[in-house]
Amino acid sequence: QVQLVESGGGLVQAGGSLRLSCVASGRTFSDYTLGWFRQAPGKEREFVATISRSGRTTYYAESVKGRFTISRDNAKNTVYLQMNSLKPEDTAVYHCAGTQRFSTSPFRREYEYDYWGQGTQVTVSS
């Protein structure tokens, strides 16, 4: 089993920035497509961003496009989510996820991912 551990969440004012990190155990980190999802209270998880094995391809939800950036450092077994211009509606528990599957389309549905982190809370005040 692969363990994914998120960190970097916290309290921030609207317009501020946070960088989330997700560290994975294992020696085959580069074999995984990675993604970020979030879940607000009373709502289902929603897709945020995904990044390919090489890091050369990324895809974002329309709600965060232009504000969030996903990146990865395979040498450190870590995927990041840089969040800028944060809005109160970004408040949620953020989860990282990984999959070894291949697809011709971006992985943007939670059922496409096999491994999940425990989540880190992001709260944006107005």
C-alpha positions in Angstrom: 0.0 0.0 0.0 1.0 3.6 -0.7 0.6 6.2 1.9 -0.1 9.8 1.0 0.2 12.5 3.7 -0.9 16.1 3.1 0.3 19.2 5.0 0.3 22.9 4.6 -3.3 23.7 5.3 -4.4 26.5 7.6 -6.2 29.7 8.0 -5.8 32.5 5.5 -7.6 35.7 4.5 -9.3 36.1 1.2 -6.7 37.0 -1.4 -3.9 35.2 0.4 -1.9 32.2 -0.6 -1.1 28.7 0.7 1.0 25.9 -0.5 -0.1 22.3 0.2 2.3 19.4 0.1 1.6 15.7 -0.2 4.4 13.2 0.5 4.1 9.7 -0.7 5.8 6.6 0.6 7.3 4.0 -1.8 9.9 3.9 -4.5 7.7 4.2 -7.6 6.3 7.7 -7.1 7.0 8.6 -10.7 4.7 5.8 -11.8 1.7 7.7 -10.4 -0.6 10.3 -11.8 -1.5 12.5 -8.9 -4.4 14.8 -8.2 -5.9 17.1 -5.7 -9.6 17.0 -4.6 -11.5 19.0 -2.0 -14.6 18.5 0.1 -16.5 21.3 1.8 -18.9 20.6 4.7 -22.1 19.1 3.4 -20.8 18.7 -0.1 -19.3 15.9 -2.2 -15.6 15.8 -3.1 -14.8 17.8 -6.2 -11.8 17.7 -8.5 -9.2 20.4 -8.2 -6.2 19.5 -10.3 -4.1 16.7 -11.7 -0.6 16.2 -12.9 1.0 13.6 -15.1 3.8 11.2 -14.2 6.4 13.3 -15.8 4.9 16.6 -14.5 4.7 17.9 -18.1 0.9 17.8 -18.3 -1.6 19.4 -15.9 -5.3 19.9 -15.8 -7.5 22.1 -13.5 -11.0 22.6 -12.5 -12.5 25.8 -14.0 -13.1 27.2 -10.5 -9.4 27.3 -9.7 -7.8 27.8 -13.2 -5.4 30.7 -13.1 -5.2 30.7 -9.3 -3.9 27.3 -8.4 -0.8 25.5 -9.7 -0.1 21.8 -9.2 3.5 20.6 -9.4 5.6 17.6 -8.4 9.1 16.7 -7.4 9.6 13.0 -8.0 13.0 13.0 -6.3 11.2 14.1 -3.1 8.1 11.9 -3.6 6.0 15.1 -3.2 3.2 16.8 -5.1 2.3 20.4 -4.4 -0.7 22.6 -4.8 0.1 26.3 -4.8 -3.0 28.3 -4.1 -3.1 32.0 -4.8 -5.9 34.6 -4.7 -7.8 32.4 -2.3 -11.6 32.9 -1.9 -13.9 31.9 0.9 -15.5 29.3 -1.4 -12.1 27.5 -1.5 -12.6 26.5 2.1 -12.5 22.7 2.3 -10.6 19.7 3.3 -8.0 19.1 0.6 -7.0 15.5 -0.3 -4.3 14.3 -2.6 -4.7 11.1 -4.6 -2.7 8.8 -6.8 -3.3 6.3 -9.6 -1.1 4.0 -11.7 -3.7 3.8 -14.4 -3.3 5.1 -17.9 -5.8 7.2 -19.7 -6.1 9.3 -22.9 -8.2 11.8 -20.9 -7.2 13.8 -17.7 -7.9 12.0 -14.4 -10.6 14.3 -12.9 -13.0 11.8 -11.3 -12.4 10.4 -7.8 -13.2 6.8 -8.9 -10.1 6.9 -11.2 -7.8 7.2 -8.2 -6.8 4.3 -6.0 -4.8 5.9 -3.2 -5.9 8.8 -1.0 -4.4 11.0 1.7 -6.1 11.9 5.0 -6.7 15.5 4.0 -5.6 18.9 5.3 -8.0 21.7 6.2 -7.9 25.0 4.3 -10.1 27.8 5.7 -10.4 31.1 3.9 -11.9 34.0 5.7 -13.8 36.9 4.0 
